[in-house]
């Protein structure tokens, strides 16, 4: 499971191919992923925004930005963990994602970035 520690925030990601929702004959591959965010700082932080780069095997790169994650802007006190699940469609059976979360230290309103490590998405179709 790829893990990255940036500015006191540890982020781990695990992906999974979702065969039931995919249609390889139409170049539609669906992947789910679970993100684990741990606050290792001494301050309370809040996740404000996400910024993803999604790359397919065809070389197509999509950039996705927005507020929070799955409609939430979680607050994490020192030592707390936030875990969420999401999904990503791809036009190819393999790809990668990476990005960052914009975080805010609540006590000082200071903004900083926490990097999300690059992780692979690989369908079982490729194993044949």
LUMPA-266892 format. One line per field, with one value per residue: x, y, z negated of N, C-alpha, C in turn; residue number from 0; residue in one letter. Coordinates in Angstrom, 2 decimals. Layout:
// LUMPA-266892
n_xx <- X:...
n_yy <- Y:...
n_zz <- Z:...
ca_xx <- X:...
ca_yy <- Y:...
ca_zz <- Z:...
c_xx <- X:...
c_yy <- Y:...
c_zz <- Z:...
num <- NUM:...
residu <- A:...
END
This chain:
// LUMPA-266892
n_xx <- 0.85:0.85:2.37:2.69:4.38:3.89:4.51:3.66:1.37:0.19:-0.48:-2.12:-2.91:-5.07:-5.97:-8.56:-9.72:-12.88:-14.68:-17.41:-18.60:-17.35:-16.74:-14.99:-15.09:-16.03:-14.07:-14.20:-13.28:-13.49:-12.37:-12.03:-10.97:-9.32:-8.62:-6.44:-5.97:-3.83:-3.31:-0.38:0.63:1.07:-0.99:-4.50:-6.06:-7.71:-9.09:-9.37:-9.46:-9.14:-6.84:-6.32:-4.38:-5.00:-3.97:-4.19:-3.44:-3.30:-2.13:-3.64:-4.32:-6.14:-7.23:-8.42:-10.11:-11.38:-13.64:-13.05:-13.42:-15.37:-17.65:-17.10:-15.30:-13.16:-12.18:-9.24:-7.89:-4.81:-3.22:-5.52:-7.42:-8.71:-10.72:-11.70:-13.69:-13.63:-14.06:-12.94:-13.24:-11.67:-10.36:-8.79:-7.18:-5.23:-3.70:-2.72:-2.89:-2.34:-1.76:-2.80:-3.79:-5.28:-4.67:-5.63:-4.37:-6.16:-5.92:-4.27:-5.04:-3.37:-2.46:-1.53:0.03:-0.63:0.81:-0.47:0.42:1.61:-0.38:-1.16:-3.59:-4.88:-6.39:-7.89:-8.19:-5.87:-4.30:-4.70
n_yy <- -1.17:2.05:4.74:7.99:10.55:13.81:17.00:16.29:14.81:11.67:9.68:6.97:4.69:2.33:0.43:-1.13:-3.29:-3.12:-5.36:-5.97:-3.57:-2.74:-2.58:-4.08:-4.61:-2.27:-0.52:0.47:0.76:0.26:1.40:1.10:2.89:3.20:5.62:6.54:8.84:10.27:12.30:13.43:15.60:18.22:19.96:20.60:19.79:20.51:19.04:20.64:20.78:18.77:17.51:15.88:13.85:11.86:9.20:7.37:4.24:4.86:7.27:9.46:12.20:13.22:15.93:16.57:18.65:19.93:20.76:19.34:15.79:13.25:14.86:15.79:17.69:16.80:17.13:16.67:15.78:15.70:12.65:11.44:9.58:9.58:7.83:7.10:5.97:5.84:6.11:5.49:5.89:4.48:4.63:2.56:-0.59:-0.30:2.13:5.18:7.14:10.18:12.92:15.71:17.01:19.93:21.34:22.77:24.36:24.58:26.26:28.39:29.09:28.52:27.40:24.37:21.80:18.32:15.53:13.03:9.75:8.30:5.82:2.59:1.40:-1.52:-3.75:-7.00:-8.05:-7.68:-9.72:-12.02
n_zz <- 0.00:1.06:-0.69:-2.07:-3.83:-4.57:-5.69:-8.26:-7.87:-7.25:-4.51:-3.07:-0.44:1.10:3.87:5.93:8.45:9.97:11.20:11.59:12.24:14.47:18.04:20.10:22.89:23.90:23.29:20.64:17.46:14.05:10.92:7.43:4.52:1.39:-0.96:-3.51:-6.01:-8.26:-11.05:-12.17:-13.35:-15.84:-15.93:-15.38:-12.35:-9.21:-6.34:-3.35:-0.47:2.56:4.99:7.83:10.10:12.75:14.58:17.52:19.22:21.84:21.94:21.46:19.36:16.65:14.71:11.54:9.37:6.28:3.57:0.39:-0.36:0.94:0.39:-2.15:-4.64:-6.54:-10.01:-11.78:-14.79:-16.68:-16.08:-15.12:-12.65:-9.38:-7.18:-3.90:-1.13:2.42:6.00:9.40:12.86:15.76:19.14:19.85:19.00:17.06:14.89:13.16:10.14:8.42:6.14:4.13:0.92:-0.24:-3.28:-6.47:-9.32:-12.16:-14.42:-13.66:-11.11:-9.01:-5.80:-4.11:-2.06:-1.69:-0.42:1.76:2.29:5.40:6.83:8.20:10.54:11.54:13.68:13.45:15.89:17.28:16.41:17.82
ca_xx <- 0.00:1.67:2.21:3.52:4.31:4.21:4.07:3.02:0.15:0.51:-1.57:-1.96:-3.99:-5.16:-6.97:-9.10:-10.48:-14.29:-15.11:-18.87:-19.01:-16.53:-17.11:-13.77:-15.38:-16.29:-12.97:-14.65:-12.70:-13.81:-11.53:-12.31:-9.76:-9.49:-7.59:-6.29:-5.28:-3.50:-2.71:0.74:1.05:0.63:-2.14:-5.70:-6.09:-8.92:-8.90:-10.23:-9.59:-8.39:-6.31:-5.89:-3.93:-5.38:-3.31:-4.55:-2.37:-3.28:-1.43:-4.59:-4.21:-7.26:-6.96:-9.67:-9.97:-12.66:-13.70:-13.15:-13.40:-16.72:-18.58:-16.72:-14.06:-12.95:-11.25:-8.47:-7.07:-3.55:-3.35:-6.76:-7.38:-9.94:-10.66:-12.84:-13.66:-14.12:-13.88:-12.42:-13.33:-10.55:-10.60:-7.77:-7.16:-4.27:-3.49:-2.21:-3.42:-1.60:-2.27:-2.55:-4.91:-4.99:-5.03:-5.56:-4.19:-7.31:-5.55:-3.59:-5.59:-2.29:-2.72:-0.38:-0.31:-0.24:0.90:-1.04:1.39:1.14:-0.78:-1.54:-4.89:-4.63:-7.53:-7.58:-8.21:-4.48:-3.63:-4.97
ca_yy <- 0.00:3.27:5.64:9.21:11.46:15.17:18.04:15.69:14.09:10.39:9.26:5.65:4.42:0.97:0.40:-2.44:-3.33:-3.45:-6.06:-5.93:-2.26:-2.46:-3.15:-4.08:-4.58:-0.86:0.26:1.10:0.04:0.99:1.07:1.75:3.09:3.58:6.57:6.66:10.08:10.31:13.55:13.19:16.93:18.61:20.83:20.10:20.19:20.22:18.84:21.59:20.54:17.67:17.79:14.58:13.63:10.50:8.88:6.06:3.60:5.49:8.54:10.52:12.69:14.04:16.65:16.75:19.47:20.24:20.89:18.16:14.44:12.67:15.79:16.08:18.40:16.28:17.73:15.62:16.18:14.97:11.20:10.92:9.03:9.65:6.87:7.20:5.17:6.50:5.30:6.19:5.17:4.66:4.07:1.53:-1.54:0.10:3.57:5.63:8.37:10.83:14.27:16.35:17.58:21.19:21.23:24.01:24.26:25.35:27.27:29.54:29.28:28.31:26.38:23.61:20.66:16.96:14.78:11.69:9.01:7.69:4.43:1.94:0.76:-2.58:-4.66:-8.44:-8.35:-7.69:-10.93:-13.14
ca_zz <- 0.00:1.10:-1.84:-1.99:-4.98:-4.14:-6.63:-9.42:-7.49:-6.60:-3.63:-2.45:0.51:1.64:4.95:6.29:9.70:9.76:12.41:11.74:12.77:15.64:19.33:20.91:24.33:24.24:22.70:19.39:16.32:12.82:9.78:6.16:3.73:-0.02:-1.40:-4.97:-6.33:-9.69:-11.50:-13.08:-13.81:-17.18:-15.78:-14.74:-10.94:-8.44:-4.91:-2.65:0.97:3.16:6.34:8.34:11.47:13.08:15.84:18.08:19.99:23.16:21.80:21.12:17.98:16.19:13.48:10.81:8.18:5.66:2.12:-0.44:0.20:0.91:-0.22:-3.53:-4.95:-7.89:-10.98:-12.46:-15.93:-16.74:-16.18:-14.54:-11.30:-8.57:-6.07:-3.00:0.10:3.61:7.20:10.57:14.13:16.68:20.46:20.07:17.89:16.03:14.77:11.87:9.57:7.34:5.96:2.85:0.17:-0.91:-4.69:-7.24:-10.77:-12.64:-15.42:-13.04:-9.76:-8.06:-4.80:-3.63:-1.21:-2.06:0.83:1.87:3.10:6.65:6.69:9.45:10.72:12.52:13.76:13.56:17.32:17.72:15.93:18.73
c_xx <- 0.90:1.33:3.15:3.29:4.78:3.66:3.27:1.71:0.57:-0.70:-1.20:-3.16:-3.90:-6.26:-7.41:-9.89:-11.90:-14.86:-16.61:-19.37:-18.26:-17.09:-15.89:-14.01:-15.67:-15.21:-13.42:-14.21:-12.92:-12.94:-12.05:-10.98:-10.13:-8.31:-7.62:-5.43:-5.07:-2.80:-1.63:1.31:0.57:-0.61:-3.32:-5.74:-7.44:-8.55:-9.89:-10.51:-8.79:-7.94:-5.69:-5.37:-4.16:-4.83:-3.70:-3.37:-2.27:-2.55:-2.34:-4.42:-5.41:-6.85:-8.30:-9.37:-11.35:-12.54:-13.79:-12.98:-14.77:-17.71:-18.27:-15.44:-13.69:-11.92:-10.57:-7.63:-5.79:-3.81:-4.60:-6.55:-8.74:-9.74:-11.90:-12.60:-14.22:-13.84:-13.43:-12.63:-12.10:-10.94:-9.62:-7.71:-6.11:-4.13:-2.91:-2.97:-2.40:-2.15:-1.90:-3.86:-4.45:-5.54:-4.92:-5.33:-5.26:-6.91:-4.97:-4.14:-4.52:-2.64:-1.43:-0.88:0.17:-0.30:0.25:-0.10:0.76:0.78:-1.30:-2.96:-4.69:-5.80:-7.05:-7.61:-6.79:-3.74:-3.82:-3.89
c_yy <- 1.24:4.21:6.82:10.03:12.82:16.13:17.47:14.98:12.83:9.92:7.93:5.40:2.97:0.98:-1.03:-2.31:-3.80:-4.05:-5.96:-4.63:-1.89:-3.15:-3.10:-4.01:-3.17:0.06:1.09:0.23:0.88:0.46:1.79:1.95:3.57:4.45:6.65:7.88:10.14:11.62:13.25:14.51:17.17:19.51:20.08:20.65:19.84:20.06:19.74:21.20:19.32:18.10:16.50:14.70:12.15:10.20:7.48:5.50:4.19:6.83:9.71:10.90:13.58:14.69:16.93:17.55:19.72:20.35:19.52:16.84:13.82:13.55:16.16:16.89:18.03:17.07:16.58:16.23:15.33:13.48:10.62:10.50:9.23:8.70:7.08:6.35:6.00:5.61:6.16:5.33:5.46:4.09:2.95:0.62:-1.25:1.61:3.89:6.88:8.88:12.24:14.84:16.79:18.92:21.08:22.60:23.67:25.16:26.48:28.53:29.90:29.11:27.17:25.67:22.44:19.36:16.13:13.40:10.90:8.46:6.23:3.91:1.43:-0.25:-3.55:-6.10:-8.88:-8.47:-8.95:-12.11:-13.29
c_zz <- 0.00:-0.05:-1.68:-3.25:-4.51:-5.18:-7.80:-9.14:-6.74:-5.81:-2.99:-1.55:0.98:2.70:5.24:7.59:9.40:11.04:12.65:12.37:14.05:16.89:20.24:22.42:24.83:23.69:21.50:18.23:15.07:11.68:8.55:5.45:2.34:-0.42:-2.92:-5.25:-7.84:-10.03:-12.55:-13.61:-15.24:-17.13:-15.16:-13.32:-10.32:-6.98:-4.18:-1.20:1.39:4.55:6.84:9.77:11.76:14.48:16.29:18.86:21.40:23.14:21.50:19.65:17.70:14.87:12.82:9.55:7.60:4.16:1.48:0.30:-0.08:0.13:-1.66:-3.58:-6.39:-8.70:-11.70:-13.57:-15.89:-16.94:-15.56:-13.09:-10.65:-7.39:-5.21:-1.76:1.25:4.81:8.36:11.81:14.98:18.05:20.81:18.85:16.81:16.03:13.41:11.43:8.55:7.20:4.62:2.22:-0.39:-2.33:-5.35:-8.70:-11.38:-13.59:-14.78:-11.66:-8.67:-7.11:-4.42:-2.80:-1.83:-0.78:0.72:2.77:4.38:6.36:8.02:9.38:11.85:12.51:13.85:15.02:17.84:17.32:16.85:19.78
num <- 0:1:2:3:4:5:6:7:8:9:10:11:12:13:14:15:16:17:18:19:20:21:22:23:24:25:26:27:28:29:30:31:32:33:34:35:36:37:38:39:40:41:42:43:44:45:46:47:48:49:50:51:52:53:54:55:56:57:58:59:60:61:62:63:64:65:66:67:68:69:70:71:72:73:74:75:76:77:78:79:80:81:82:83:84:85:86:87:88:89:90:91:92:93:94:95:96:97:98:99:100:101:102:103:104:105:106:107:108:109:110:111:112:113:114:115:116:117:118:119:120:121:122:123:124:125:126:127
residu <- X:X:X:X:X:X:X:X:X:X:X:X:X:X:X:X:X:X:X:X:X:X:X:X:X:X:X:X:X:X:X:X:X:X:X:X:X:X:X:X:X:X:X:X:X:X:X:X:X:X:X:X:X:X:X:X:X:X:X:X:X:X:X:X:X:X:X:X:X:X:X:X:X:X:X:X:X:X:X:X:X:X:X:X:X:X:X:X:X:X:X:X:X:X:X:X:X:X:X:X:X:X:X:X:X:X:X:X:X:X:X:X:X:X:X:X:X:X:X:X:X:X:X:X:X:X:X:X
END
